C-alpha cells in the first residue's frame, strides 16, 4: 500500500473526487482502462509525460487493494 498511498489521492476538488495520480488529473481508472485495452506501460508513459512507471504500479496496487477490501468477508 505504500506506493499507492504515496502516489494516489482522491481530492473532492480534483476530477470529482476520483482517485488520481498525486499532483495530476490523471485518474486511476484511465490508467486501468488503457492497460485493459492492451496499451503498454511505455505507451501510457509516452502519452502522459508527467507520469513515471511507479505511478502505473501505484494505480494497479490501488485497484488491487480496493477490490480486495470491497470483497473482504
mmCIF file as gemmi writes it, N, C-alpha and C atoms, coordinates in Angstrom:
data_model
loop_
_atom_site.group_PDB
_atom_site.id
_atom_site.type_symbol
_atom_site.label_atom_id
_atom_site.label_alt_id
_atom_site.label_comp_id
_atom_site.label_asym_id
_atom_site.label_entity_id
_atom_site.label_seq_id
_atom_site.pdbx_PDB_ins_code
_atom_site.Cartn_x
_atom_site.Cartn_y
_atom_site.Cartn_z
_atom_site.occupancy
_atom_site.B_iso_or_equiv
_atom_site.pdbx_formal_charge
_atom_site.auth_seq_id
_atom_site.auth_asym_id
_atom_site.pdbx_PDB_model_num
ATOM 1 N N . UNK Axp A 1 ? 0.823 -1.203 0 1 0 ? 1 A 1
ATOM 2 C CA . UNK Axp A 1 ? 0 0 0 1 0 ? 1 A 1
ATOM 3 C C . UNK Axp A 1 ? 0.862 1.259 0 1 0 ? 1 A 1
ATOM 4 N N . UNK Axp A 2 ? 2.107 1.15 0.41 1 0 ? 2 A 1
ATOM 5 C CA . UNK Axp A 2 ? 2.939 2.349 0.495 1 0 ? 2 A 1
ATOM 6 C C . UNK Axp A 2 ? 3.008 3.084 -0.836 1 0 ? 2 A 1
ATOM 7 N N . UNK Axp A 3 ? 3.251 2.351 -1.914 1 0 ? 3 A 1
ATOM 8 C CA . UNK Axp A 3 ? 3.348 3.011 -3.215 1 0 ? 3 A 1
ATOM 9 C C . UNK Axp A 3 ? 2.021 3.658 -3.585 1 0 ? 3 A 1
ATOM 10 N N . UNK Axp A 4 ? 0.925 2.948 -3.405 1 0 ? 4 A 1
ATOM 11 C CA . UNK Axp A 4 ? -0.388 3.501 -3.745 1 0 ? 4 A 1
ATOM 12 C C . UNK Axp A 4 ? -0.703 4.687 -2.847 1 0 ? 4 A 1
ATOM 13 N N . UNK Axp A 5 ? -0.433 4.562 -1.572 1 0 ? 5 A 1
ATOM 14 C CA . UNK Axp A 5 ? -0.732 5.632 -0.63 1 0 ? 5 A 1
ATOM 15 C C . UNK Axp A 5 ? 0.078 6.886 -0.861 1 0 ? 5 A 1
ATOM 16 N N . UNK Axp A 6 ? 1.284 6.722 -1.333 1 0 ? 6 A 1
ATOM 17 C CA . UNK Axp A 6 ? 2.154 7.871 -1.588 1 0 ? 6 A 1
ATOM 18 C C . UNK Axp A 6 ? 1.848 8.549 -2.914 1 0 ? 6 A 1
ATOM 19 N N . UNK Axp A 7 ? 1.302 7.812 -3.869 1 0 ? 7 A 1
ATOM 20 C CA . UNK Axp A 7 ? 1.164 8.323 -5.225 1 0 ? 7 A 1
ATOM 21 C C . UNK Axp A 7 ? -0.275 8.549 -5.676 1 0 ? 7 A 1
ATOM 22 N N . UNK Axp A 8 ? -1.231 7.955 -4.995 1 0 ? 8 A 1
ATOM 23 C CA . UNK Axp A 8 ? -2.636 8.063 -5.396 1 0 ? 8 A 1
ATOM 24 C C . UNK Axp A 8 ? -3.39 8.862 -4.339 1 0 ? 8 A 1
ATOM 25 N N . UNK Axp A 9 ? -4.202 9.814 -4.806 1 0 ? 9 A 1
ATOM 26 C CA . UNK Axp A 9 ? -5.009 10.605 -3.877 1 0 ? 9 A 1
ATOM 27 C C . UNK Axp A 9 ? -6.392 10.829 -4.47 1 0 ? 9 A 1
ATOM 28 N N . UNK Axp A 10 ? -7.349 11.015 -3.595 1 0 ? 10 A 1
ATOM 29 C CA . UNK Axp A 10 ? -8.713 11.357 -4.013 1 0 ? 10 A 1
ATOM 30 C C . UNK Axp A 10 ? -9.072 12.671 -3.344 1 0 ? 10 A 1
ATOM 31 N N . UNK Axp A 11 ? -9.151 13.725 -4.136 1 0 ? 11 A 1
ATOM 32 C CA . UNK Axp A 11 ? -9.456 15.068 -3.653 1 0 ? 11 A 1
ATOM 33 C C . UNK Axp A 11 ? -10.796 15.477 -4.259 1 0 ? 11 A 1
ATOM 34 N N . UNK Axp A 12 ? -11.772 15.827 -3.422 1 0 ? 12 A 1
ATOM 35 C CA . UNK Axp A 12 ? -13.086 16.184 -3.965 1 0 ? 12 A 1
ATOM 36 C C . UNK Axp A 12 ? -13.045 17.361 -4.938 1 0 ? 12 A 1
ATOM 37 N N . UNK Axp A 13 ? -11.991 18.154 -4.896 1 0 ? 13 A 1
ATOM 38 C CA . UNK Axp A 13 ? -11.86 19.303 -5.801 1 0 ? 13 A 1
ATOM 39 C C . UNK Axp A 13 ? -11.147 18.965 -7.113 1 0 ? 13 A 1
ATOM 40 N N . UNK Axp A 14 ? -10.709 17.725 -7.255 1 0 ? 14 A 1
ATOM 41 C CA . UNK Axp A 14 ? -9.997 17.308 -8.463 1 0 ? 14 A 1
ATOM 42 C C . UNK Axp A 14 ? -10.717 16.108 -9.073 1 0 ? 14 A 1
ATOM 43 N N . UNK Axp A 15 ? -11.146 16.237 -10.3 1 0 ? 15 A 1
ATOM 44 C CA . UNK Axp A 15 ? -11.804 15.16 -11.042 1 0 ? 15 A 1
ATOM 45 C C . UNK Axp A 15 ? -12.969 14.543 -10.254 1 0 ? 15 A 1
ATOM 46 N N . UNK Axp A 16 ? -13.704 15.406 -9.577 1 0 ? 16 A 1
ATOM 47 C CA . UNK Axp A 16 ? -14.898 14.998 -8.822 1 0 ? 16 A 1
ATOM 48 C C . UNK Axp A 16 ? -14.6 13.926 -7.771 1 0 ? 16 A 1
ATOM 49 N N . UNK Axp A 17 ? -13.369 13.945 -7.242 1 0 ? 17 A 1
ATOM 50 C CA . UNK Axp A 17 ? -13.009 13.024 -6.17 1 0 ? 17 A 1
ATOM 51 C C . UNK Axp A 17 ? -12.511 11.667 -6.619 1 0 ? 17 A 1
ATOM 52 N N . UNK Axp A 18 ? -12.422 11.447 -7.929 1 0 ? 18 A 1
ATOM 53 C CA . UNK Axp A 18 ? -11.883 10.168 -8.406 1 0 ? 18 A 1
ATOM 54 C C . UNK Axp A 18 ? -10.428 10.042 -7.975 1 0 ? 18 A 1
ATOM 55 N N . UNK Axp A 19 ? -9.987 8.835 -7.652 1 0 ? 19 A 1
ATOM 56 C CA . UNK Axp A 19 ? -8.575 8.639 -7.327 1 0 ? 19 A 1
ATOM 57 C C . UNK Axp A 19 ? -7.694 8.992 -8.523 1 0 ? 19 A 1
ATOM 58 N N . UNK Axp A 20 ? -6.694 9.834 -8.277 1 0 ? 20 A 1
ATOM 59 C CA . UNK Axp A 20 ? -5.773 10.316 -9.317 1 0 ? 20 A 1
ATOM 60 C C . UNK Axp A 20 ? -4.338 10.132 -8.862 1 0 ? 20 A 1
ATOM 61 N N . UNK Axp A 21 ? -3.449 10.146 -9.825 1 0 ? 21 A 1
ATOM 62 C CA . UNK Axp A 21 ? -2.032 10.211 -9.502 1 0 ? 21 A 1
ATOM 63 C C . UNK Axp A 21 ? -1.795 11.582 -8.873 1 0 ? 21 A 1
ATOM 64 N N . UNK Axp A 22 ? -1.178 11.574 -7.72 1 0 ? 22 A 1
ATOM 65 C CA . UNK Axp A 22 ? -0.955 12.803 -6.955 1 0 ? 22 A 1
ATOM 66 C C . UNK Axp A 22 ? -0.346 13.903 -7.824 1 0 ? 22 A 1
ATOM 67 N N . UNK Axp A 23 ? -0.949 15.089 -7.728 1 0 ? 23 A 1
ATOM 68 C CA . UNK Axp A 23 ? -0.441 16.243 -8.444 1 0 ? 23 A 1
ATOM 69 C C . UNK Axp A 23 ? -0.851 16.305 -9.91 1 0 ? 23 A 1
ATOM 70 N N . UNK Axp A 24 ? -1.716 15.376 -10.334 1 0 ? 24 A 1
ATOM 71 C CA . UNK Axp A 24 ? -2.179 15.369 -11.725 1 0 ? 24 A 1
ATOM 72 C C . UNK Axp A 24 ? -3.702 15.237 -11.743 1 0 ? 24 A 1
ATOM 73 N N . UNK Axp A 25 ? -4.248 15.271 -12.924 1 0 ? 25 A 1
ATOM 74 C CA . UNK Axp A 25 ? -5.662 14.988 -13.131 1 0 ? 25 A 1
ATOM 75 C C . UNK Axp A 25 ? -5.813 13.654 -13.866 1 0 ? 25 A 1
ATOM 76 N N . UNK Axp A 26 ? -4.795 12.825 -13.784 1 0 ? 26 A 1
ATOM 77 C CA . UNK Axp A 26 ? -4.797 11.515 -14.434 1 0 ? 26 A 1
ATOM 78 C C . UNK Axp A 26 ? -5.367 10.508 -13.447 1 0 ? 26 A 1
ATOM 79 N N . UNK Axp A 27 ? -6.537 9.966 -13.808 1 0 ? 27 A 1
ATOM 80 C CA . UNK Axp A 27 ? -7.249 9.084 -12.89 1 0 ? 27 A 1
ATOM 81 C C . UNK Axp A 27 ? -6.738 7.65 -12.959 1 0 ? 27 A 1
ATOM 82 N N . UNK Axp A 28 ? -6.933 6.961 -11.847 1 0 ? 28 A 1
ATOM 83 C CA . UNK Axp A 28 ? -6.577 5.54 -11.786 1 0 ? 28 A 1
ATOM 84 C C . UNK Axp A 28 ? -7.361 4.772 -12.837 1 0 ? 28 A 1
ATOM 85 N N . UNK Axp A 29 ? -8.656 5.077 -12.987 1 0 ? 29 A 1
ATOM 86 C CA . UNK Axp A 29 ? -9.445 4.319 -13.953 1 0 ? 29 A 1
ATOM 87 C C . UNK Axp A 29 ? -8.964 4.55 -15.384 1 0 ? 29 A 1
ATOM 88 N N . UNK Axp A 30 ? -8.444 5.723 -15.698 1 0 ? 30 A 1
ATOM 89 C CA . UNK Axp A 30 ? -7.896 5.957 -17.038 1 0 ? 30 A 1
ATOM 90 C C . UNK Axp A 30 ? -6.703 5.032 -17.287 1 0 ? 30 A 1
ATOM 91 N N . UNK Axp A 31 ? -5.824 4.95 -16.304 1 0 ? 31 A 1
ATOM 92 C CA . UNK Axp A 31 ? -4.651 4.079 -16.427 1 0 ? 31 A 1
ATOM 93 C C . UNK Axp A 31 ? -5.089 2.627 -16.583 1 0 ? 31 A 1
ATOM 94 N N . UNK Axp A 32 ? -6.036 2.193 -15.759 1 0 ? 32 A 1
ATOM 95 C CA . UNK Axp A 32 ? -6.513 0.811 -15.832 1 0 ? 32 A 1
ATOM 96 C C . UNK Axp A 32 ? -7.197 0.52 -17.161 1 0 ? 32 A 1
ATOM 97 N N . UNK Axp A 33 ? -8.005 1.466 -17.636 1 0 ? 33 A 1
ATOM 98 C CA . UNK Axp A 33 ? -8.674 1.287 -18.933 1 0 ? 33 A 1
ATOM 99 C C . UNK Axp A 33 ? -7.654 1.133 -20.056 1 0 ? 33 A 1
ATOM 100 N N . UNK Axp A 34 ? -6.596 1.935 -20.021 1 0 ? 34 A 1
ATOM 101 C CA . UNK Axp A 34 ? -5.573 1.858 -21.056 1 0 ? 34 A 1
ATOM 102 C C . UNK Axp A 34 ? -4.845 0.514 -21 1 0 ? 34 A 1
ATOM 103 N N . UNK Axp A 35 ? -4.51 0.056 -19.797 1 0 ? 35 A 1
ATOM 104 C CA . UNK Axp A 35 ? -3.861 -1.247 -19.661 1 0 ? 35 A 1
ATOM 105 C C . UNK Axp A 35 ? -4.797 -2.365 -20.125 1 0 ? 35 A 1
ATOM 106 N N . UNK Axp A 36 ? -6.068 -2.288 -19.756 1 0 ? 36 A 1
ATOM 107 C CA . UNK Axp A 36 ? -7.043 -3.307 -20.152 1 0 ? 36 A 1
ATOM 108 C C . UNK Axp A 36 ? -7.242 -3.336 -21.665 1 0 ? 36 A 1
ATOM 109 N N . UNK Axp A 37 ? -7.071 -2.189 -22.312 1 0 ? 37 A 1
ATOM 110 C CA . UNK Axp A 37 ? -7.222 -2.105 -23.766 1 0 ? 37 A 1
ATOM 111 C C . UNK Axp A 37 ? -5.975 -2.604 -24.498 1 0 ? 37 A 1
ATOM 112 N N . UNK Axp A 38 ? -4.947 -2.963 -23.742 1 0 ? 38 A 1
ATOM 113 C CA . UNK Axp A 38 ? -3.757 -3.523 -24.352 1 0 ? 38 A 1
ATOM 114 C C . UNK Axp A 38 ? -2.59 -2.565 -24.502 1 0 ? 38 A 1
ATOM 115 N N . UNK Axp A 39 ? -2.752 -1.328 -24.03 1 0 ? 39 A 1
ATOM 116 C CA . UNK Axp A 39 ? -1.613 -0.4 -24.101 1 0 ? 39 A 1
ATOM 117 C C . UNK Axp A 39 ? -0.536 -0.855 -23.123 1 0 ? 39 A 1
ATOM 118 N N . UNK Axp A 40 ? 0.692 -0.661 -23.52 1 0 ? 40 A 1
ATOM 119 C CA . UNK Axp A 40 ? 1.814 -0.989 -22.638 1 0 ? 40 A 1
ATOM 120 C C . UNK Axp A 40 ? 2.073 0.181 -21.692 1 0 ? 40 A 1
ATOM 121 N N . UNK Axp A 41 ? 2.804 -0.114 -20.635 1 0 ? 41 A 1
ATOM 122 C CA . UNK Axp A 41 ? 3.191 0.957 -19.713 1 0 ? 41 A 1
ATOM 123 C C . UNK Axp A 41 ? 3.987 2.018 -20.459 1 0 ? 41 A 1
ATOM 124 N N . UNK Axp A 42 ? 4.844 1.59 -21.382 1 0 ? 42 A 1
ATOM 125 C CA . UNK Axp A 42 ? 5.648 2.545 -22.15 1 0 ? 42 A 1
ATOM 126 C C . UNK Axp A 42 ? 4.761 3.469 -22.982 1 0 ? 42 A 1
ATOM 127 N N . UNK Axp A 43 ? 3.708 2.932 -23.576 1 0 ? 43 A 1
ATOM 128 C CA . UNK Axp A 43 ? 2.788 3.758 -24.362 1 0 ? 43 A 1
ATOM 129 C C . UNK Axp A 43 ? 2.066 4.77 -23.473 1 0 ? 43 A 1
ATOM 130 N N . UNK Axp A 44 ? 1.663 4.338 -22.295 1 0 ? 44 A 1
ATOM 131 C CA . UNK Axp A 44 ? 0.971 5.24 -21.363 1 0 ? 44 A 1
ATOM 132 C C . UNK Axp A 44 ? 1.912 6.349 -20.922 1 0 ? 44 A 1
ATOM 133 N N . UNK Axp A 45 ? 3.136 5.996 -20.606 1 0 ? 45 A 1
ATOM 134 C CA . UNK Axp A 45 ? 4.113 6.994 -20.172 1 0 ? 45 A 1
ATOM 135 C C . UNK Axp A 45 ? 4.415 7.996 -21.278 1 0 ? 45 A 1
ATOM 136 N N . UNK Axp A 46 ? 4.466 7.522 -22.512 1 0 ? 46 A 1
ATOM 137 C CA . UNK Axp A 46 ? 4.715 8.421 -23.634 1 0 ? 46 A 1
ATOM 138 C C . UNK Axp A 46 ? 3.541 9.379 -23.834 1 0 ? 46 A 1
ATOM 139 N N . UNK Axp A 47 ? 2.319 8.883 -23.666 1 0 ? 47 A 1
ATOM 140 C CA . UNK Axp A 47 ? 1.127 9.711 -23.853 1 0 ? 47 A 1
ATOM 141 C C . UNK Axp A 47 ? 0.919 10.689 -22.698 1 0 ? 47 A 1
ATOM 142 N N . UNK Axp A 48 ? 1.457 10.359 -21.53 1 0 ? 48 A 1
ATOM 143 C CA . UNK Axp A 48 ? 1.279 11.184 -20.327 1 0 ? 48 A 1
ATOM 144 C C . UNK Axp A 48 ? 2.648 11.416 -19.691 1 0 ? 48 A 1
ATOM 145 N N . UNK Axp A 49 ? 3.41 12.377 -20.209 1 0 ? 49 A 1
ATOM 146 C CA . UNK Axp A 49 ? 4.795 12.569 -19.766 1 0 ? 49 A 1
ATOM 147 C C . UNK Axp A 49 ? 4.963 12.925 -18.287 1 0 ? 49 A 1
ATOM 148 N N . UNK Axp A 50 ? 3.896 13.348 -17.628 1 0 ? 50 A 1
ATOM 149 C CA . UNK Axp A 50 ? 4.015 13.66 -16.195 1 0 ? 50 A 1
ATOM 150 C C . UNK Axp A 50 ? 4.066 12.394 -15.347 1 0 ? 50 A 1
ATOM 151 N N . UNK Axp A 51 ? 3.675 11.264 -15.927 1 0 ? 51 A 1
ATOM 152 C CA . UNK Axp A 51 ? 3.686 10.002 -15.186 1 0 ? 51 A 1
ATOM 153 C C . UNK Axp A 51 ? 5.067 9.369 -15.221 1 0 ? 51 A 1
ATOM 154 N N . UNK Axp A 52 ? 5.333 8.572 -14.196 1 0 ? 52 A 1
ATOM 155 C CA . UNK Axp A 52 ? 6.512 7.706 -14.167 1 0 ? 52 A 1
ATOM 156 C C . UNK Axp A 52 ? 6.006 6.284 -13.93 1 0 ? 52 A 1
ATOM 157 N N . UNK Axp A 53 ? 6.867 5.317 -14.165 1 0 ? 53 A 1
ATOM 158 C CA . UNK Axp A 53 ? 6.467 3.911 -14.048 1 0 ? 53 A 1
ATOM 159 C C . UNK Axp A 53 ? 5.86 3.601 -12.677 1 0 ? 53 A 1
ATOM 160 N N . UNK Axp A 54 ? 6.39 4.202 -11.639 1 0 ? 54 A 1
ATOM 161 C CA . UNK Axp A 54 ? 5.877 3.952 -10.29 1 0 ? 54 A 1
ATOM 162 C C . UNK Axp A 54 ? 4.417 4.378 -10.158 1 0 ? 54 A 1
ATOM 163 N N . UNK Axp A 55 ? 3.988 5.369 -10.936 1 0 ? 55 A 1
ATOM 164 C CA . UNK Axp A 55 ? 2.584 5.802 -10.894 1 0 ? 55 A 1
ATOM 165 C C . UNK Axp A 55 ? 1.669 4.71 -11.444 1 0 ? 55 A 1
ATOM 166 N N . UNK Axp A 56 ? 2.11 4.039 -12.487 1 0 ? 56 A 1
ATOM 167 C CA . UNK Axp A 56 ? 1.313 2.938 -13.047 1 0 ? 56 A 1
ATOM 168 C C . UNK Axp A 56 ? 1.25 1.792 -12.049 1 0 ? 56 A 1
ATOM 169 N N . UNK Axp A 57 ? 2.35 1.474 -11.425 1 0 ? 57 A 1
ATOM 170 C CA . UNK Axp A 57 ? 2.364 0.423 -10.404 1 0 ? 57 A 1
ATOM 171 C C . UNK Axp A 57 ? 1.455 0.797 -9.238 1 0 ? 57 A 1
ATOM 172 N N . UNK Axp A 58 ? 1.476 2.057 -8.844 1 0 ? 58 A 1
ATOM 173 C CA . UNK Axp A 58 ? 0.627 2.512 -7.739 1 0 ? 58 A 1
ATOM 174 C C . UNK Axp A 58 ? -0.85 2.415 -8.116 1 0 ? 58 A 1
ATOM 175 N N . UNK Axp A 59 ? -1.188 2.717 -9.365 1 0 ? 59 A 1
ATOM 176 C CA . UNK Axp A 59 ? -2.58 2.597 -9.812 1 0 ? 59 A 1
ATOM 177 C C . UNK Axp A 59 ? -3.033 1.146 -9.747 1 0 ? 59 A 1
ATOM 178 N N . UNK Axp A 60 ? -2.181 0.241 -10.162 1 0 ? 60 A 1
ATOM 179 C CA . UNK Axp A 60 ? -2.511 -1.184 -10.09 1 0 ? 60 A 1
ATOM 180 C C . UNK Axp A 60 ? -2.641 -1.64 -8.635 1 0 ? 60 A 1
ATOM 181 N N . UNK Axp A 61 ? -1.73 -1.199 -7.794 1 0 ? 61 A 1
ATOM 182 C CA . UNK Axp A 61 ? -1.796 -1.559 -6.377 1 0 ? 61 A 1
ATOM 183 C C . UNK Axp A 61 ? -3.065 -1.012 -5.741 1 0 ? 61 A 1
ATOM 184 N N . UNK Axp A 62 ? -3.415 0.228 -6.066 1 0 ? 62 A 1
ATOM 185 C CA . UNK Axp A 62 ? -4.629 0.842 -5.537 1 0 ? 62 A 1
ATOM 186 C C . UNK Axp A 62 ? -5.848 0.031 -5.954 1 0 ? 62 A 1
ATOM 187 N N . UNK Axp A 63 ? -5.9 -0.363 -7.222 1 0 ? 63 A 1
ATOM 188 C CA . UNK Axp A 63 ? -7.033 -1.151 -7.708 1 0 ? 63 A 1
ATOM 189 C C . UNK Axp A 63 ? -7.109 -2.498 -6.997 1 0 ? 63 A 1
ATOM 190 N N . UNK Axp A 64 ? -5.98 -3.15 -6.826 1 0 ? 64 A 1
ATOM 191 C CA . UNK Axp A 64 ? -5.964 -4.447 -6.144 1 0 ? 64 A 1
ATOM 192 C C . UNK Axp A 64 ? -6.44 -4.324 -4.701 1 0 ? 64 A 1
ATOM 193 N N . UNK Axp A 65 ? -5.973 -3.307 -4.02 1 0 ? 65 A 1
ATOM 194 C CA . UNK Axp A 65 ? -6.376 -3.082 -2.632 1 0 ? 65 A 1
ATOM 195 C C . UNK Axp A 65 ? -7.863 -2.782 -2.55 1 0 ? 65 A 1
ATOM 196 N N . UNK Axp A 66 ? -8.346 -1.959 -3.468 1 0 ? 66 A 1
ATOM 197 C CA . UNK Axp A 66 ? -9.756 -1.581 -3.471 1 0 ? 66 A 1
ATOM 198 C C . UNK Axp A 66 ? -10.644 -2.796 -3.699 1 0 ? 66 A 1
ATOM 199 N N . UNK Axp A 67 ? -10.291 -3.633 -4.657 1 0 ? 67 A 1
ATOM 200 C CA . UNK Axp A 67 ? -11.084 -4.834 -4.93 1 0 ? 67 A 1
ATOM 201 C C . UNK Axp A 67 ? -11.018 -5.784 -3.749 1 0 ? 67 A 1
ATOM 202 N N . UNK Axp A 68 ? -9.829 -5.991 -3.214 1 0 ? 68 A 1
ATOM 203 C CA . UNK Axp A 68 ? -9.678 -6.889 -2.067 1 0 ? 68 A 1
ATOM 204 C C . UNK Axp A 68 ? -10.518 -6.425 -0.886 1 0 ? 68 A 1
ATOM 205 N N . UNK Axp A 69 ? -10.432 -5.126 -0.586 1 0 ? 69 A 1
ATOM 206 C CA . UNK Axp A 69 ? -11.167 -4.602 0.558 1 0 ? 69 A 1
ATOM 207 C C . UNK Axp A 69 ? -12.684 -4.608 0.316 1 0 ? 69 A 1
ATOM 208 N N . UNK Axp A 70 ? -13.097 -4.38 -0.925 1 0 ? 70 A 1
ATOM 209 C CA . UNK Axp A 70 ? -14.525 -4.37 -1.245 1 0 ? 70 A 1
ATOM 210 C C . UNK Axp A 70 ? -15.15 -5.75 -1.086 1 0 ? 70 A 1
ATOM 211 N N . UNK Axp A 71 ? -14.397 -6.784 -1.423 1 0 ? 71 A 1
ATOM 212 C CA . UNK Axp A 71 ? -14.939 -8.135 -1.392 1 0 ? 71 A 1
ATOM 213 C C . UNK Axp A 71 ? -14.472 -8.925 -0.168 1 0 ? 71 A 1
ATOM 214 N N . UNK Axp A 72 ? -13.855 -8.268 0.795 1 0 ? 72 A 1
ATOM 215 C CA . UNK Axp A 72 ? -13.417 -8.951 2.001 1 0 ? 72 A 1
ATOM 216 C C . UNK Axp A 72 ? -14.621 -9.436 2.797 1 0 ? 72 A 1
ATOM 217 N N . UNK Axp A 73 ? -14.481 -10.577 3.362 1 0 ? 73 A 1
ATOM 218 C CA . UNK Axp A 73 ? -15.597 -11.166 4.125 1 0 ? 73 A 1
ATOM 219 C C . UNK Axp A 73 ? -15.789 -10.468 5.453 1 0 ? 73 A 1
